[in-house]
Amino acid sequence: MKVLIVLGLNHGEINSTASISIDGKIVCGTPEERITRNKKTKLFPQNAVKFCLDFIDKKLEDCDYIAQGWNPGENWQKYNPLFSTYRTKREDYFYTVADNLYNFVDRSPPEWVLMQQSEKNKMPPIYFVRHHLAHAANAFFLSPFKEAAILTCDWRGEFQTTSLGIGKENEIEIFSTKELPHSLGMFYATYTQLLGYRDGYDEWKVMALSAFDVDCTEHLEKIRKTIKLTSDGLFELDQSYYQGVILDKPKLYTDKLVNLLGGREGIKGEEPDEWYFSVAKAMQTVSEEIALHMIETLYKKTNNENLALSGGFFMNSVLNGKILDKTQFKNLYISFDPTDAGNSIGSALYVSHCVHGEKRDYSSTSSYLGKEYTENEITDALDRRKIKSEKLENVSLTTAKLLSEGKIVARFDGRMEFGERALGNRSILADPRIPEMKNKINAIIKYRESYRPFAPSIIEEKASKFFDVPEKFQCKYMEKVVPVKSEFRSKLPSITHVDGSARVHTVNIQDNKNFYNILIEMEKLTGFPIVLNTSFNINGEPIVMSPNDALNTFFNSGLEYLILGNQLVIK
């Protein structure tokens, strides 16, 4: 029986990736950075494509289609006289012929453009899919919902920064959008830069700063004055404060915004003080107000109890944990990678379902889409370096014992995670009961700021005992920050942030049996089915992919214990 194979791509945006969909289900995928070790590379994902093709044992010509999560055809919405009136290269015909012919028809920008070659050529047809449609497909088609309201927000697509719509079975309908220069992603990036951090990279740090208990009323009222919540359920940014769309400006913000906030700008490497905390807290609050305004509008338009979110802005786990409490939606889905990296997945699923009508596969697609290494590959890596190791009979019990004794353990097992969050297979683990673990890992292993929190992983059925969440709560991808129950905050100091919250990761036996068993053993030894879980990498490097990567990171950091599959390595 003929199967539908679609190779999805994301490149040119932060963090190039490739993935493959077979009959509407994502079977493999990886970021290019994991292979090249060049963090968040924008280069074409040559190695990631090779991994995906090798994984399904196919050649490129065996794929039915290729899908890219960016559509250059969006630029046809307005005639470009400089480019299209006088040809400079014949290769430009791919753009200029259509640009000229659009003078004879309605210039509605196409949702996708198809590049198809003659039958004798082995190159599969390539779909260039509108960026925010790829985000919407990532949100909806990975979700368990047959119908759902959809909201996407990021810095920018081709022109759009936001889209509101609804998904039904195989279809996605977008009924409202916002275009540049009004961008929620750019809004957040602006304050990241203003506080002295790298926009597009360090938003996590600003989100962590926003949790500190300071009075931000003055900054909150000032920042509110720079935005407008519009009657159509969207928003606008006052461009006298924000200049992120002006390419020749070195900063995303104007002097007017600096003066509004006290005439101060953050300095790279400076220890944050109350001004940092206040600006971060106020900005986080305003960003939540903008997002919740749009989400409430979306509910009124769709009257659907299911909500699917995508786009880099929804890596904002602080907001994500509040959405169901503060809106009328009953169910929420955010994928394991809603960023541009996830658009290789979104574009492949869009082409499969929306263009070619492939029936949806509602079975869960997990984050574990990357490469898995055999026991022989692991022992070969150890033997090449003449590294001594011990083969473990009971990996789960040994791991839990080491953790309960105060050891920090790096874990390498199974298929690598796709997104930016390590979910147990490429993780550094510790006992969350031990107060000094947070500072120790930040200082001698991760080499990052001391104020940044770590996430807990907990068996799914026990989450409501330790965290202020309902029974049967799921947070499979660390996508939500929730309150730690007050009686456990002092007992779990290394995963409890300054405001009593934690970015929780719930683990069930179906998704990751081996990691689940470690949590069961931890409960037997400590009474807590919880571990501190952070990604297996050091600051500035991608998460490890291979045994060699794991060994390099192990020996270049303060780690002392590494479990590679069933092999224990001790410094």
HELIX and SHEET records of a PDB file:
HELIX    1   1 GLU A   32  THR A   36  1                                   5    
HELIX    2   2 GLN A   46  PHE A   55  1                                  10    
HELIX    3   3 LEU A   60  ASP A   62  5                                   3    
HELIX    4   4 PRO A   72  GLN A   77  5                                   6    
HELIX    5   5 PRO A   81  SER A   84  1                                   4    
HELIX    6   6 ARG A   90  ASP A   92  5                                   3    
HELIX    7   7 TYR A   93  LEU A  101  1                                   9    
HELIX    8   8 TYR A  102  PHE A  104  5                                   3    
HELIX    9   9 HIS A  131  PHE A  141  1                                  11    
HELIX   10  10 LEU A  184  LEU A  194  1                                  11    
HELIX   11  11 GLU A  203  LEU A  209  1                                   7    
HELIX   12  12 THR A  217  ARG A  224  1                                   8    
HELIX   13  13 ASP A  255  LEU A  260  1                                   6    
HELIX   14  14 GLU A  274  THR A  302  1                                  29    
HELIX   15  15 GLY A  312  MET A  315  5                                   4    
HELIX   16  16 SER A  317  ASN A  320  1                                   4    
HELIX   17  17 ILE A  323  LYS A  326  1                                   4    
HELIX   18  18 ASP A  340  GLY A  342  5                                   3    
HELIX   19  19 ASN A  343  TYR A  350  1                                   8    
HELIX   20  20 VAL A  351  VAL A  355  3                                   5    
HELIX   21  21 GLU A  375  ARG A  384  1                                  10    
HELIX   22  22 VAL A  395  SER A  404  1                                  10    
HELIX   23  23 MET A  437  ILE A  444  1                                   8    
HELIX   24  24 GLU A  460  LYS A  462  5                                   3    
HELIX   25  25 ALA A  463  PHE A  466  1                                   4    
HELIX   26  26 SER A  486  ARG A  489  1                                   4    
HELIX   27  27 LYS A  513  THR A  526  1                                  14    
HELIX   28  28 PRO A  547  PHE A  555  1                                   9    
SHEET    1   A 6 LYS A  25  PRO A  31  0                                        
SHEET    2   A 6 THR A  17  ILE A  22 -1                                        
SHEET    3   A 6 ILE A   5  ASN A  10 -1                                        
SHEET    4   A 6 TYR A  65  GLN A  68  1                                        
SHEET    5   A 6 ILE A 126  VAL A 129  1                                        
SHEET    6   A 6 TRP A 112  MET A 115 -1                                        
SHEET    1   B 5 GLU A 171  GLU A 179  0                                        
SHEET    2   B 5 GLN A 160  LYS A 168 -1                                        
SHEET    3   B 5 GLU A 147  CYS A 153 -1                                        
SHEET    4   B 5 ASN A 306  SER A 310  1                                        
SHEET    5   B 5 ASN A 331  ILE A 334  1                                        
SHEET    1   C 2 ILE A 227  LEU A 229  0                                        
SHEET    2   C 2 PHE A 235  LEU A 237 -1                                        
SHEET    1   D 9 GLU A 390  LYS A 391  0                                        
SHEET    2   D 9 GLN A 567  ILE A 570 -1                                        
SHEET    3   D 9 TYR A 561  LEU A 564 -1                                        
SHEET    4   D 9 VAL A 409  PHE A 412  1                                        
SHEET    5   D 9 ARG A 426  ALA A 430 -1                                        
SHEET    6   D 9 ILE A 530  SER A 535 -1                                        
SHEET    7   D 9 ALA A 455  ILE A 459 -1                                        
SHEET    8   D 9 SER A 501  VAL A 507  1                                        
SHEET    9   D 9 LYS A 480  PRO A 483 -1                                        
END                                                                             
